[in-house]
């Protein structure tokens, strides 16, 4: 009996030792990368680093920076995949990626990760955030797509928010793409492209220059190359409401655009703004979306949608859009993307 007890104790100690080694390795890599990246990007060092969550290939750290003017609490995300490491950080807030299990259970209702276990859901949130706002560790490479453990790809199911800040029953899909912009003053500036699909399957686009904020007043042709390599020229119209900068696919081209994105795969887009008499500064945009997972994502948005199609009733629900709050004083700060803090009509939060 004593031999059995000693054997069990040995196995238990061995397992604990392996877990400690696993944590030690991923934690050491994450802390080292965090210190280097944060210092490089902000010229500020971080202190009081704490590991709040880890798995074999992911580590989440919380820390304080020592900015004497405005000290911040910071969340750092670190994921390894296929022999490479990826990272992102943001100010620690209620929108942080890591939350407690009770909080996660509450906020996950109606999301794509609602039925995942705790570790999977945290990975889902972290990977989405890094895909949108992060980079490869040790470089400026942002041209990557971390794999996410479900068949919806990089699409997000978001809630409409009413004027009181409460969630409504309305939902929409959002996809964040990456790219660059070039103008007379900026070369290869960082660009985010956002694609929105509402329950009426109406499609809209937003472009965000990281250094300058939302691209306003855009309207015209966008040239796309779809997953089969075919070229499409799709006209986009600026919304009639000047305070929002979301561009609708021109009505007659909605069908063509739907058929184009149904192919999934990588969708590339190029567009130009300005260059006319009253706006001589011409800006060139280049961006890509990873459309994989669209069909599965649509099943969350419109459960009764026919398989393998984006055809629905053509009801023009009056701008049942997807509006997002924006803080004009803080336009380029990322917002935690899995909390879906969007309001009720047109997206006006940059991310």
N, C-alpha and C positions, 0 to 999 in steps of 0.2 A: 504493500500500500504506500509505504514511504517512497519507494522508487517511482511509482506512478506520480505521486505528488511532486517530487523533484523534477520529473520529466515535464510535467505540465508547467511548472514554474520556469524551467529553462526555455520552453517554447514561448511562453508569455513574454519573458524578458527579451528574447530574440526579436519578437515582433515589435515590441516597444522600441528597441534599439534601431530597427530598420526604419520605423516611422520617424524617429528623431534624426536619423541620417538624411532621410528624404527631405524633411523640413529644413535641416541645416543647409543642404545643397541649394534648394530653390530659394530659400530665404537669403542666403549669402549672395547669390547671383542678383536677386532683385534689389537688395540694399545697395550693392555696388553700382548697379545701373542707375538706380534712383538718384543717388548722390551726384553722379556724373552728369546726368541729363538735366536735373533741376538746376544745378549750379551753372551749367552751360546756357540753358534757355533763359534763366532769370537773374543770373549773377548773384544768386542768394543761396546760402547753404541751408540744409534741413537738419533738425535735431529731434530727439525723443521719438525715434522711429519705432513703431510697434507693428508686428505682424498680426493682422486681424483675421486672415483666412488664407489657407493654402491647400493645394492638392499637389499631385506629382508634377503637373506642368503649369501651375498657376500660383501666384502669390499676390496678395493685396496688402499694402502697407498704409498706415496712417501716421502722419508726422506733423511737426510744426516747422515753419520756416522762420528764419531769424531776421526778417525784414524789420528794421527799426521803425520805419514809418507806418507800415500796415502789416503786422504779422498775420499769417494765415495758417489754418489747419488744412492739410493737403492729403488727398487720397492718391495713391500710386498703384497702377495695375500692371502686372507683368505676366506674360504668357509665353511659353515655349511651344513651338510646333514645327515638326519636320526639321529639327536641328537648328532652327533660328529662334531668336527672342524678339518680342514685341512689347511696346510699352505705351502708356498714356497716363497723364495725371490731371487732376482737377481740384478745385477748392472743395473741402469737405463741407457737405451740407445735407439737407434732407433728401437731395437728389443723388446722393452718392450711390455707387454701384453696390457696395457691401452694406447690407442691413441685417437686422436680427431675423430669426425664423418667423416670429409672430408678425413682424412688420412686412416681411416678404409675402407671407400668406395673405395679408390684407391687400397689398398693392398689386399682387399678381392676378387678381380676379379679372377675367376678361382678356388676359394677355396670352401670347403664344406659349409662355413658359408656366402657365398656371398649374399644369399637371406634372411638372418636373419635380424631382426631389431637390432638396436645398442646394446641394453642391452643383448639380446640373444647371439650376436656375441662376446661381451666382456666376457660373462660367458663361452662360448665355448672355447675361447683362454685361459682363466684362469684355467678352469678345466683340459684342456689338459696339461697345464704346471705343475699343481700340481700333476696330475696322473703320470707324467714322473719324476719329480724332487723333489716333495714335501714329506711331512710326516704328520702324525696325530699330532695335537697340544698336547704338553705335553708328548710326547713319541717319540721313534725312529721307530715306526711302519710305514713301507712303503708298507705294503701288503694290499692295498685297490684299488678300482677302482671307482672314482666318476662318477655318471651317467651324460651323456652328452645329451642335448636335440635334438637328431636326431638319425636316424637309422643306422648311419655309425659307431657306437661304438667308438673305440679309434684309428681308422685308420685315417691317414692324407694323403691328396692329395698334392704332392709336385711338384714344377717346376724344370726342369733342368735349369742350369745356364751355359752360355757359358764362354769362357776364358776371356771375357771382363766384366764379372759380370752381364750380361743382361739375363733376362728370355728368354727361347726358347719355342717352342710349345710342347716340350716333357714333359711328366709328369710321375710320379710313385707314388705308395702307400708306406707309411712307417708306421710301427707299433712298438711302444716302449714297451718292456717288462721289468720286474724287476727280480732281483735274487741276489745270493751271490756267492763268490768264496773263496776257501780255498787253501793255499799253505804252504810252510815251514815257512813263515814269517807273514802271515795274516790269521786271523780266521774270517769267515763270513764278508768279505769285501763286499762293495756295488757294484753290477754289473748291468749294463744296457745291454739289448739284443735288437737289432734292426732287424726287418724283412723288406725286400724290395721286391716289386713286380713291374716289369716294364710293359710296354704296350704289350710286347710279352709274358707276364705272366711268365717270368723267375724269380726265387726266389733266394734271397741271404740273408745272415745272417752276422751280426757284433756283437762282444762282446766288452764291454768297462768296464774295472775295474776303478772305480771312483778314487781310490788312485793312479793308475799307468797309466791310459790311455788305448788306443786301444790294444786289444789282437792281436798280430801279429803271423804269421806263423802257425796258427791253421789249421789243416786238419785231418780229420778222422771221426769216427762214432759219431753221436749224437743220443742218445736214447730219444724218445718222447713218452709221453702218451697223446692220443687225448681226445676229448670231450666225447667219448664213453668208455673210459678206455682201449682202445686197445694200445698195445705197437708197436712202429715202430723204426727200426734202419736205420737212413738216413746218408749216407756218404756225407761229405762236402769237397770241394776242394778249396785250396787256389788259388787265382787268379795268373795268370802268371806274372802280374805286381807287383813287390815286394813292391812298394811304397804304395800300398793300402792293407788294411786288411779287405776285404770283402770276404766271403766264399760262393761259389756257391753250390747249391744242385747238386750232381752228376747226369749227364744227364739222365741215365736210371731210376733214382729215382724221377725225377721231377713230373711225373704223380702221383706216390704214395703220394708225399708230397702235391700236389694240392688237391687230394681227401681227405687227412687227414685234411687240414685246412678248407676245405669246410664244415666240420661238425660244425665249429665255437665252441663256448664254451671256456673252459680253456685248453690251450696246455702247458704241462710241458716238460722241456728238461733238460738232464744232459749230461755232456761231461767232458773229461779229456785231458789235454795238458801236454806234457813232460813225464818225468819218464824214458827216454831212456839213453843210454850211454853218449850222448853228452849234454843232458839236464836233469840232475838228479832231479831237482826241479819239482815235479808233481803238477799241479794245477787242482782242481776240480771245475767245474761250475755247478750251478743249477739255472734255471730261468723259468719263466712262461710268457705266452702271453694270453691276453684276445682277442680272435678272433671274438667276436660277432660284427656284422655289416659288415662283409666282403663282402657279396653279394651286399649290397647297395653301399658300397665303390667302388666295381669293376665297378658299373654302371657309376660312375664318371670318372673312368680311361679309360674304354673301353665301350662307350655307346651302341655299337651294339653287345656286348657280349650276347650269349644266356643265358636266365634265368637259375639260379641254376646250372651253370657250369663254370668251368675255362678253357674250351677247346677253343682254338683259332687257327689261322693258326700258323704253327710251324716255321714261318719265323725267322731266326736267324739274326735279325737286328744287325748289327755289334756293339756290346757293347753300345746300346742306353741306358746306365745305368743311374745312379743317383749318381752324384759325389757331395761331400760336402767339403767346405773349412775347413781346420783345422789350428789352430794356435798352433804349437808345444810347445810354451812357456806357453800356457794357456789351456792345454788339458782338464782339469776337470771342467772348467767353463761351466755351462749350456748355451745353445743358445735357444732363444725364438723359440718354435717349430712350431708355426703357420705361421711364415713368410717364411718358406721353402727356406732358403738360400743355395740351393744345386747347384752344378755345373754339367757338362754335361756327365760324364761317370760313374765313380764309387764313392760311398760315401767316402769322406775322412775327413768329419767333424765328430767329435766324436758323437755328438748328432744329 
